[in-house]
């Protein structure tokens, strides 16, 4: 269990990005994929990360301090958005700057909803992750929403759609399916 995870700050602009030499575990995925629930499961807390009522409104990078040893960093979701064009451009610039100027990112969790085929944006994100050469794991969220007997079929579908070589981990914030495996990956990367 990862203990003592606390929300530290939100960065809405480049000057608000944390300047730290602590390792960072980054979470990416489209809006409404379950990133907040994923963070809450890691922290074993119900309301650490706020679950948005309206997907696509988060314009900031959220930093969660874990044991004062490393950060879990939640990037704004992509895809469906309630932002203006200007807000979207600013958010994209913030994300690009954070990733491109950060040598302390040690692992990325790429979240995809197990129930749906990966979107064009998911494919772009996957290609981008491959190009960045940072270790990452694909997490298929909301696995409790489908029959247990269908999990392998659905994860295989994600693999085929992305042409992914990586093993995909099915996860549920409700049942904590594979939470222990995810914690192990984090501990191996900090």
N, C-alpha and C positions, 0 to 999 in steps of 0.2 A: 504494500500500500504506500502510495506517495503521501507523505504527511506534510502538514503545515504549508499548504498552498494558499496564498493570499493575493487578492487583486492589488496591484501596485499603482498603475497609472494607465491613462489612455493618451495616445499620441494622435493629434488631429493635423499636425503640421510637421515639416521636416525638423524644425528646431526643438520639437517636443520628443523626438525619438531618443530613447535612453542610450547614453554612451556608457557601455559596460563591456567588461571582458569576460563576463559570465557566459557559459554556453546557453544556447537557446533552442528549444524544441518548438517548431512552428506548426501551426494548424491552418490548412487552406481547404477551401471547398466552396461550392456555390451557396448562395443564400438559401436558408431553410433546409440545409443538409443535416443539421444537428450538431454544429460545432459547440454551442454553449452546453448542450447536454453531455457531450463528450468531455468537455473540461470539468463539468460538475461531477461526472463519474470518476475522473482521474483524482479529483480532490476529495471525493467522498463527501460532497456537500450538495445541498439541493439548489441553493440560490447564489453561488459564487459568481458564475457567469450568467448575466441576465438573458433569458430567452426572449427574443424580440417578438412582439405581436405582429409586426409588419416586416416581412423579409425585405432585404435590400436597402435598409436605412442606415446601417452601420458605416460610418465614414472614418473610423479610427482604428488604430492598431492597439489592441489591449494586451498589457503585460501582466502576467501572474507570476509572482515570486514564489519559487518552490524551495523551501528549507534554507533560504538565503544562499543556495548553491547554484541554481540555474533558473532560467525563465521559461515559462510556457507562453508563447506569443500567438495570439489569435488575430489573423489578418481579416480584413473585411471580406464578406462573401462576394462572389461574382455572379454574373447572370442577371436574373430578374432584379431590377433596381427601381427604387422610388426617388433616386437622386436626379438632380438636374445634370445637364451635360457638363457644366463647369465643375460641379461637385464630383462627378465621376472622374473627370480628368485629374483633379487634385488628388483624389483617392488613389488612382492608378499611379500617379507620380510618387506618392508617399510609399506605396507598396514596392515599386521598382527601386527607389532609393534605399529603402530598408533592406531589401534582399541583396542588391548589387554592391552595397558598401558594408557588408556585414560578414566578417570572417568567423563569427562565433555561432552561426547557425550550424548545429550539429546533426539535426535530423528534422525531416518534415513529414507530418501526417497529412495525407491527401484524402479527404473524406468524400465519398460518393454514396448517394442513397441507393441501397441494394435493390429497391423496388423498380427503379427506372433505368433505362439504357443511358449510358453516359452521353451527355449533350456535346455539342460542338465546342462549347466553352471548356468542358471537362477534358476533351481531347487536346485542346490548346494548352491547358494547364499541364497535362501529362507530358506533352512534347517539351514544354518549357522546363519542367522539372528534370527531364532527361538532359537537356542542354546545360542546365545549371551545375550538374555534376555534384549535387548534394545528396546524401543518402536519404531515401524516403520510403514510406510504407503506405500502401493504399488500404484504406479502411472502408468497408462497406457497412454503412450505418443503417439503423432501423431494422435490424435482422429479426426483431421480435414481431414485426408486422407481416412476416411471411411464414409459411409452414417450415418447421425445422428440416423436413425432408427435401425442401426446395432450395436450401441455402447454397449447396454446392453448385446447383444448376444456375442460380442467379449470379454467383461470384464468377463462374465460368463465362457467363454472358458478358460481364464487365471486362474480363480478361480479353475476350475475343473482340469486343468493340474497340478497346484501346490498343489492341495488339500488344498487351502488356506481358513482360517476361517475369514480373514480380509476383510473388504469392500475395493474394488478397485476403485480408483478415475480416471476417464478418464480425460485426459488433452490435451490441444492443445496450443502450443506457438503462433500459428497463430491467433486463435480466442480468446485466454485467457480463454477457457472453464475451469471452476472450479478453476481458479487462486485464487479467494476469499476464497474458502474452504481450499486451501493449505496454504495461508497466515494465516488463522485462526489457523491451526494446528501448524505452526511455532510459532505464538504468545503464544499459550498454552504451548509450550515446552521451552520457554526461560526465 
